Amino acid sequence: MTDLRNPIDTHRAHRSVATNMIQSNRNSHEEIACRIADTQGVQMALKTAASKTVREHAMSGHKIVVWRDNQVVWEEISLASIPDRPTEPS
């Protein structure tokens, strides 16, 4: 079982996700171009991934990194402040 409080388990979980996302010989250039052309789909996928990552950090008690006032800031996050699902891109 993955313990997201353990940095090694967190790294392994993220590496596993990244490995599954990379399918070098399974995607043709045309397929990739079509996926990238779907800007709303790409934006929604990025928002979903970010939301999932923030939720995992909140559940494990880890801080998140944000950009505020032209600097990097570590911020505590609570589950109550996270929406159930990301909003549709405008």
C-alpha positions, 0 to 999 in steps of 0.5 A: 500500500502506498503511504503518501506521507513517505517521500519514497512512496510518493515518488514511486507513485508519481513515477508510475503515473508518468511511466503510464502516460509515456507511450512512446511507440504507441502514439503516432504524431498525428494522434498527438497533434489531434490531442494537443489541438483539443485545447479544452481537453488539455486544459481540463486534463491539467486542471484535473491533475493539479486538483488530484495532486493538491488533494493528495498533498492535503490528505498527506499533510504536505505543503504545496508550492505556489507563486505569489508576489513574484516568489515561491511560497510553501503553503499549507492546504486543507481538504475543505478548501479544495473543490470536488472537481475542477471547473470547466475551462472558459 
